[in-house]
Each structure stands twice: as C-alpha cells, then as structure tokens.
Amino acid sequence: MGLQIFVLYPGGILELDKEDSDSIQGMRIEIQSNLPQYPDITKIVLKFNGQIFEDGFQLKDYGLLKGSTILLTYTQSYTQTNATVTNLTIILIALSLHIFVYIGTW
C-alpha cells in the first residue's frame, strides 16, 4: 500500500512516497538527504500524533495513513568560547530560571 506522507519542518514541507513496511531509519535518512544542509544540527526528531518515531520500527507501527503529516524538529549546537550548548539545554535553563523566579515571588 503506497503512502503519500508530508513532513513539516521549520522552513517547509517535504512530500514522501513510502510503503507502510518501510523502516523509520530509512525514512529518516531520506528526509535528511532532502533537508537544507545545516552543519550544526545534532539530532532530528520525528513525531506523529504525539509519538516520537524510533529507529527499529516500521511506518505501520505508528498507524500512518495516506496523507499523514509528520512533525520534524531538531536541535542545533552552538559553539561559543570553547563550549557547546544545545537548544534543549538553553530551554531547560530558561524553564528552570522561570520556575525559580515564579516560586520566589510567593
């Protein structure tokens, strides 16, 4: 059964023709080869209906249907003064500071 799948990523949409027996890893490789090349991407995350895709599974394991849209997010690393920090780390620090300030106002 052929599946037309859309991958929504920051900056655009990819359209893929896949089979439900295709592997997540194979799809991830195909997606990476079709994305604009950003040298600082450290991890690509694919999500559908709140589930994060993991290598070792097939598309059918996630219940994808023809016309399904997958959300792609990624983390980037930034190098400043010999230290690498990822977006996720920055977000966690920001959340920690916000919680600290919020609790401090009680």
C-alpha positions in Angstrom: 0.0 0.0 0.0 1.6 3.3 -1.1 1.5 6.2 1.4 1.9 9.8 0.5 3.3 11.4 3.7 4.1 15.0 4.4 6.9 16.1 6.7 6.5 19.5 8.2 9.8 21.1 9.2 10.9 24.6 10.2 11.0 26.3 6.8 9.0 24.0 4.6 7.2 20.7 3.9 8.6 17.6 2.3 6.4 15.1 0.4 7.4 11.5 0.5 6.0 8.4 -1.2 6.6 5.5 1.2 5.3 2.0 1.9 3.8 1.1 5.3 6.5 -1.6 5.6 9.4 1.0 5.2 11.6 1.5 8.2 11.7 4.6 10.3 15.5 4.7 9.9 15.3 4.6 6.1 12.7 7.4 6.1 14.9 9.4 8.5 17.8 9.0 6.1 15.7 10.1 3.1 14.4 13.1 5.0 17.9 14.2 6.0 19.1 13.9 2.4 16.2 16.2 1.3 16.6 18.9 4.0 18.7 22.0 3.6 22.1 21.3 5.0 22.7 22.8 8.4 26.0 21.8 9.8 25.0 22.4 13.4 22.0 20.0 13.5 22.8 17.5 16.2 19.5 15.5 16.3 16.4 15.1 14.2 13.2 14.1 16.0 10.1 12.9 14.0 6.6 13.0 15.7 3.2 11.8 14.7 0.1 12.0 17.0 2.3 12.7 20.0 4.5 9.7 19.4 8.3 10.1 18.7 9.5 7.8 16.0 12.3 5.4 16.9 14.6 3.5 14.6 14.0 -0.2 14.5 10.3 0.3 13.7 8.2 0.5 10.5 5.8 3.1 9.4 2.9 0.8 10.0 3.8 0.6 13.7 2.8 4.2 14.1 -0.5 4.0 12.3 0.4 6.3 9.4 -2.2 6.7 6.7 -2.1 8.2 3.2 -1.8 12.0 3.6 -0.5 11.9 7.2 1.7 14.8 8.3 4.8 14.1 10.4 6.3 16.9 12.5 10.1 17.3 12.3 12.0 19.1 15.0 15.7 19.3 15.6 18.3 20.5 18.0 21.3 22.6 16.9 24.6 23.1 18.7 26.2 26.5 19.1 29.8 26.9 19.9 30.9 30.0 22.0 34.1 30.4 23.9 35.0 26.7 23.5 31.7 25.5 25.0 28.9 23.7 23.0 25.3 24.3 24.2 22.2 22.8 22.6 18.8 24.4 22.2 17.4 21.8 24.6 19.9 22.9 27.3 19.0 26.5 26.8 15.3 25.8 27.0 15.8 23.8 30.2 17.9 26.6 31.8 15.3 29.1 30.8 12.5 27.0 32.3 14.5 26.5 35.5 15.0 30.2 35.9 11.4 30.9 35.2 10.3 28.4 37.8 12.8 29.8 40.3 11.6 33.3 39.7 7.9 32.2 39.9 8.5 30.3 43.2 10.5 33.2 44.5 7.5 35.6 44.2 5.3 33.6 46.5 
